[in-house]
């Protein structure tokens, strides 16, 4: 699962206040969160709270 995450070292070099608003940082953050939730739901199919969170992120809820 770790190999699926996008490396954030580029963003960690800059100040955190500047990064959180950038489009690149938000895309990487959402991509990592979606991948983490997707892999979690593959193992725990009845975890409806995580499923709801994933749908909320994707804008389908």
C-alpha positions as CSV (number, residue, x, y, z in Angstrom):
1,X,0.0,0.0,0.0
2,X,2.9,2.4,0.7
3,X,4.1,2.2,-2.9
4,X,0.8,3.7,-4.1
5,X,1.3,7.0,-2.2
6,X,2.7,10.0,-4.0
7,X,5.8,11.3,-2.4
8,X,5.3,14.6,-0.6
9,X,9.0,15.6,-0.1
10,X,8.7,18.4,-2.6
11,X,5.9,20.0,-0.5
12,X,7.6,19.4,2.8
13,X,10.5,21.6,1.8
14,X,8.3,24.7,1.7
15,X,6.4,26.2,4.6
16,X,3.2,24.4,5.5
17,X,1.1,27.6,5.3
18,X,2.0,28.1,1.7
19,X,1.5,24.5,0.6
20,X,-2.0,23.7,1.9
21,X,-3.6,26.2,-0.5
22,X,-1.7,25.2,-3.6
23,X,-3.5,23.1,-6.1
24,X,-0.7,20.6,-6.4
25,X,-0.7,19.9,-2.7
26,X,-4.5,19.5,-2.6
27,X,-4.5,17.1,-5.6
28,X,-1.7,15.0,-3.9
29,X,-3.6,15.0,-0.6
30,X,-6.9,14.0,-2.1
31,X,-5.3,11.3,-4.3
32,X,-3.5,9.8,-1.2
33,X,-6.7,9.9,0.8
34,X,-8.7,8.2,-1.9
35,X,-6.1,5.5,-2.4
36,X,-6.0,4.9,1.4
37,X,-9.7,4.6,1.7
38,X,-10.0,2.4,-1.4
39,X,-7.5,0.0,-0.1
40,X,-9.1,0.0,3.3
41,X,-12.5,-0.7,1.8
42,X,-11.1,-3.7,-0.1
43,X,-10.3,-5.3,3.2
44,X,-13.3,-4.1,5.2
45,X,-16.3,-4.2,2.9
46,X,-18.8,-3.4,5.6
47,X,-17.1,-0.3,6.9
48,X,-19.9,2.1,5.9
49,X,-18.4,5.2,7.6
50,X,-15.3,4.9,5.4
51,X,-17.4,4.3,2.4
52,X,-19.5,7.4,3.1
53,X,-16.3,9.5,3.5
54,X,-15.0,8.2,0.2
55,X,-18.3,9.1,-1.5
56,X,-18.2,12.5,0.1
57,X,-14.7,13.2,-1.2
58,X,-15.7,12.1,-4.7
59,X,-18.8,14.3,-4.6
60,X,-21.2,11.5,-5.1
61,X,-23.0,11.9,-1.7
